[in-house]
Amino acid sequence: MNLKINNRFSTELPADPDETNVTRQVKNACFSYVTPKIPSKPQLIHFSEEVIELLGISKEEARSTEFTNVFSGKELLPESRPYSMSYAGHQFGNWAGQLGDGRAIILAEIENQQQVYTLQLKGAGMTPYSRSADGLAVFRSSIREHLCSEAMFHLGVPTTRSLSLILTGDQVLRDVMYDGHPDYEKGAVVCRVAESFIRFGNFELFSSQNDIKTLKSITDFTIKYYFPEIKGTTKDSYIQFFQEVATKTRDMVVHWQRVGFVHGVMNTDNMSILGLTIDYGPYGWLEDYNPNWTPNTTDRENRRYRFGNQPQIALWNLYQLANALFPLIEEATPLETILNDFQSQYEIDYLNMMRSKLGLFTNEENDNQLIHILTENLQLIETDMTIFFRKLSQIQKEDAVEKAMEIIQESFYKTAEVTDKVKDSWLYWFTQYLSRLQQEETTDEARKIAMDRVNPKYVFRNYMAQLAIEAAEKEDYTLIEELHLLLKKPYQEQLQSEKWFTKRPDWAREKIGSSMLSCSS
C-alpha cells in the first residue's frame, strides 16, 4: 500500500512530551504518541469496498497480509507516528474531567484525491487515557460498529465510516452486564475513518484547565481545515464557528429522529465537532415507537439518552461547548442567541422532516397537530416505526380510512390489542391524513417514490446484529457480508431480502444484545 501521509493534527498542534504509555493526567497537549499493541494472530474478517476506494486502496491490497497487519496494529505505515487524542467531557450530565482516547489510536491522517482522512484503530491497546481499562475491544461490539457505521452512511446520516474488521487472535476479559461475572471474549480491532475525530470534549479540556493558548490553537486548527469558509481568528470567527457546529449537530439529530436511531451515550466526549455520528456503543433503532426507549443499560433508570430526549441533549451539550469557547469570545449574548435559536430551528427542521416522511410537500397550518396525533397514536400499542412509515407510502389519496388502516396493520406487534378505542383513534387520524393528502397536487406514484427515499425499508436492528455476532462467534462470517450488502441499499425494495423487513422477533424482546446493551465492550 502506498498511502500518502498528511499528519496535520500531530504536526501543527502541541504533543504530550511524555512518551511513556502509562495512564496519567496530560497538560497543555492535544495528543500523546502511542504504539498499538501487537496482536498475536490478526485475521481480516471484512472490509468495506467503498471505504478502501475512498482511501485509494485496491481490493488486492485489502486482501494482503500487509493490510491486515497495518489495520490490526501489528505494523505501522511508513513515516507514520500513531497517537491518541486528549479531551474531557460530561458523562450522563456530570463533569468527568480528562477522558481522551482510552481505546482509540490514530494511525495517521492520509490524503487521497485532495481529501484528508483520519484512520483510527479502536481496540488496539492501552493509551495514557485508558484509565483503569485495557484499551481493547471485543468481537461483538466491533461487528456492531463496523456494520452500523456503513449502514448509517447509506441511510444518509452524517457518520464516521468503517474500513475494516479484524480479529486479533487474543482474548479480552469483559463483564458484559457489570454484575461481577466477567468472561473472556475474542478481541478485535475496527479501523474507523473520518475527516476528523475532534469532539466537543477537546475544547472542554483546555477551557477547564484554563489553558487558553491550547484552546485557541485547536479552535484555529479546526476552523482552518474543517470550516475554511470562516476567515480569520477573531471573536466573530469563533462565534461563526459555534453557529456552524450547532447547525451540523442539529442536522445530525434530525436524521437520527427520521430513521429512529438512538445513540445511547450522548456524552460531550461522544459529540463530533463536525456533526458526525461517532462512537457506536450501546446504540439501537426503535422497534416499537417509544420515545422513552434507551438501548443503554447504564441509562435504564434515568433514561437521559432516550430517543425523545436526543434533541434536548444535543442542545445541553452545545451549552457545554459554548462554555468551553467562551474564553475566546468573552461575550455571552451571541452564544446565547445561537443556543436559543437551536430549539426553534430544530422544531422547524423536525416538522419539515416529518412532512417528508408523510409525503407532504406543501405547508399547512394544521400539520403540527396532524404529526402530534400521529406520534401519540404510534404509542397506543406497540407499533413498528420502520414498517409503519414504509407501509404508509402505499396508501392512496382515494383510499377509504378502513383500507388505510389495513395497509399499516402489519406494523402492529400485537393485533389482538387493537381495541375499538385504539382503532377509532387510528381511523380518526387517517381521516385527517387522507384529507390532507387531497390538498397535495402530487400523484400517488410520485409521493410514494419521495416517501420511500426518506423512510428506509431496512435498518440495522439490534436482533440482526446479534444474529451476525452469534454466527461469527462460530466462525461463520456470511451474515456479516449479507447484512453489509443489504444495508448499502436501505431504501430499495430488495425483494430477495424481504425476510429482514419484519418486526423484531419475540425472542429478541428482552435478550441482552438484541434489546439493550451495556458499555462494557
Steps between C-alpha positions, in 0.01 A plus 500: 500500500628842410298738716587869505550610860385852588506523879364849554365449853819360651723733299328829581369447853695453828601146593530343843878504572468187715509202265458228762177307460366522853167646603539853627372855487627675189544878496535751217493233230248399234628143473748240620712278280404134540603169343217248437509166679631232266228235450604136514320374190305766307234374261309722256128431529353775281580826326286765333564522128369857496735614774811342348414688181473825698850441632651388172550137606439228241307178569822304452676715759205464739535123485874512568684408817633857514145640520407263782819579688470878464133524592532264795790701644762233434698719256522875460457691178834639377566852629202484736501560873178388672344705779193531720311824555444663837158639586263534793123475526172486681375144544131452579484869588793496743843651445748214462820697446769362271387204291682470166536212255500215747485227237544692176830562325531717191731326255538798271326762294524404135423697187328365190360706214551824696295374796658422836370210709586404856553126554427392855533154652249414770608222734874511427621526857567731792565871477577764766122557509392140564457562873433159657408329171708294256437698180371191321169420330307177460373337183128554567525877543741527209255322270229742610717806441632383162156421358319794658745764379446396141124450546464854636694645207264338253199621695630851433590566863825693566742244641851367528573208268655159564781365287563158649412242763791285620527232767815535711537135602503611865247460779347798680342485847162674525216524751214544252231592753721650771370232736831357621511213249775586248588261220754482219395599148671529164689825452462708185602830343291727278659769287278807510528768234393865514620843398571554867417353841514837679211524745339743742718360777823614332396860564357428846834357615710810436233739618468306828878513544499873424745420221376773266805476275432136408125564486565769241743277310256211458211734417704680235615163363144369480375811322796501259447146374133418558325837477715678238212731409560673835781751458725638770550419869292772658214491749254510208675200343451296818134601520450393140680175576263427787203576274627252240550228761149559637354472148689180420402348835135584447506352150650177636236462771214568256634209293513281811136576572408438136630143494431414866863479610587529870866571576486389861804693631474866400775612736685812388810291428288306249386809310685571175589859423411416137152378582588136432358202685800360689569231761252224427456334837160404645302647209176368358206565270149544626306182446167611639464878495587586858653845564608384849712210376875494553724213385751564781470286815704762688231755415207273584398686816515865394467452122693818438593386150158366398383549141264788575763689699778503240428853370501640855826320581660635183406849617631431853828382352521814286464705820811324632685574177392864522643516853824349373532753216400797716861595594567563130189715460446657844147593410200286593224663292595367152544148640166519680332617181631196310391267780154656519463472123595132510170392654276708273696399189493135607121513522487638145741236372317223683164610359641507147662161551174348621316656206743321269436170681126555451532598135391860552669750272308813594470669839165517675426658835359181652794276404647527848180368653480220242853391592435531873194275479698251292781473755242453775326226300828320432528449876146363557623149440840374391543627145813437295629840390691383192222279364228757572661782302607271217146362465352849518625577149267230361191697601328688220304823521168336411532211745238455767624542857436130569725402209772738622477340843530155345817597311692603810364227727807288430700744713307410818681252724186362660192540285292349782558823692331711232194582707208703368646806673839450332335440164286813532808708575671369190193542279471860618863565411467340157194714435715808564797362306301404191333838504842663520625294204213636294658843531816375328535515123759222494385169354487189720786349298726804537419530870588133558836542330577808712388335825702187431811717467475619861329203668744207491377149448801348675679626811766326709276365774676367809373146449658499152832600653461229763440232237813610315698495825382153600585361155841671501582354841470162322730626222214548256546849354247475217234696689740791549538527123127444437398779737775728372363467145136528611563820695680666209158536335260565790243689291476242221245218505757216473224241474753217533569630854138542609565283807675801659195722453330371808428589860738407777448131585365418847825333606680833455262704712699482824815318393822684583662607176168505319314747720736690730878505519769607743811710444719204597660438162 
